[in-house]
């Protein structure tokens, strides 16, 4: 079956759950992307934004730290402060695409 590239809201949001790595490259093409991170150590997120991504696209980052505190550092295509992890806790942060980069739409929030 071919890859369905129907964008949100007509298609499903894209949910990504990459294996942990010290540096991660994440492809963003949809109007709504959920990045669900299980942190075994700190990580740097670099986005590769598809040229067809529309201004106003949303990115939700959900980061769950393991037994130790781990941070999420934002690299390419995200202009935001790092998320400082707390051992055994989950933080979320939302971002909006400006047409050139993703910027935060609010502060990171611990949800548990």
N, C-alpha and C positions, 0 to 999 in steps of 0.2 A: 504494500500500500504506500503511495507517495506521501511525503511529508506535508501535512496540512499547515499552510501559512495564512490561514484566515485569522485576521487580527481581532483582538478584543475591541468592541463589545460583541461583534458578530460571531467570533470564535472564542475559544477558551483562552484564559490567561496562560502564560508559559510558566511552569514551575520547574525550577532547577535545583538539584540537590547534589552538587559536586562533591567528590571525595576530598577530604582535607588535603591541602598543600600549602606550603609557605607563601607561594605566589600563585594566584589563580587568574586565568583569562576567561571572561564570561561573555558570551555572545548575547546581545540584546537586539531583538527585531520587532517584538510585539508591543502593543500599546499598554499592556499590563504584564509585568514580569515579577515573579516571586522567587527570590534567591534564599533558599533555606540552608544555612550553614551549620554543620556540627563541628565545632572547633576542638581539635586535639592539640592545638598550638596556635599562636598568632598567625594571621594571614593577611596578605595584601590582595585586594580585589582590583583588577584592571578590566574595564569594560571594553568590548569591541562592539561599537554601536553601528548597526546596519544603516547605510545612507538613507534608506526609506523610512526609518523610524521618525514618527511624527512628533512635533513639539506638543507637550502636554502628556506624553507617554509617562506611565508610572512604574516605579521600581520599588518593591518592598524587600528590605533585607531583614531576615530573621536569623539571629546568631545565638547558638546555644553553646556555652563554654562547658568543657568537661570538668573534672575535679579541681583544676587549677584555673586561675584567671587568664584569659586569652583575649587579645585585642583584634579588632578588624581595622585595618589601615586601608584607606581609600586612595587608589592610584589613578590611572588614566580614565578620563571621562567622568569622574565624580569629584566635585568640589565640595568637600565636607570634612568636618572634624572626625577623627577616628572614633570608633565605638570602643570604650574601655570595658572589657569583659569582667564579669564577676563569677567566681567559681560556682559551677552548678546552676547558673541562672541563664535566662534567655532575654535578649534585648531585641527590639525591632526599631527600624527607622524607615521612613518613606521618602522617596525622591521624585522629582518632576524633571522631565527632559525639556530643556530650553530651546532645543534645535541645534545645540552644539555640545552641551554637557548636561549631566544630571546634577541638580542642586537639592538640598534637603527641604522638605516641606514642613519639617518640625524636628524637634530634638529626639534623640534615641530614648526609648522607654523600656524599662525593665518590666516584663509582663508576668513574672512569677516570683 
